[in-house]
Structures are given as structure tokens and as C-alpha cells.
Amino acid sequence: TVREVIDLTQGDKKHSVRTIDLLAGAYSLLVTHNDGRVSQWFDTLQNDKRTLTHIRDFKLASELKYLLPDSHRKGFYSFYTNGTLQSHYTTSEKLVLFKRAYK
């Protein structure tokens, strides 16, 4: 059975969903939107019921090509068409690494 239906675009058609990934620990979802935004969602208790809840957004460049969850910590890597690689830590919302993989 389906527990609930959630609009991951939050009512904004320009935030259409490209991919959905599990973050390390399997409790958080990372939703990559076509406009470069990445949103994080996880279950919270509301009125004694679990519900999937939007937690935070990461505004990434629209040139985002691929997102890879880090398998050892609560973060993710973002890869861009221009060769840029970034490492993000979700709980502090900090950018940990910004490098150019190729020119």
C-alpha cells in the first residue's frame, strides 16, 4: 500500500524532478531538480504519523550533470558539464570541496 503521495516540486513546475537518490543511512532522499536545485527530504513525526518532509535545499548551478551520494558520510558529490566537482555536507549545508577535474 502507498503510505502517502508527495509533490516533490512543491507546486512549482520549474522544479521538475530529474532524479531521486538515497543518502547514506537510507533515511534521507536527495531530489535533483531540472533547474539545478537539490532538495533533501526525510521522515518526520507529525501528529504521531510519519510523513516525508522537505528539510533543506541546495542551490547548484544549472550545468549540474550528475549527483552521487557519498556512501560514507551524509553528503554528496556534484559533477558539472565544465569538469567541476563539488563535495557537499548536508547537515551543515557546507561546500567541502570545489575542484576542476579537467579543463
PyMOL commands that set and color helices and strands:
alter all, ss='L'
color gray80, all
select helices_A, chain A and resi 13-15
alter helices_A, ss='H'
color red, helices_A
select strands_A, chain A and resi 17-22+28-33+37-46+49-59+64-69+75-80+84-89+94-100
alter strands_A, ss='S'
color yellow, strands_A
deselect
rebuild
show_as cartoon
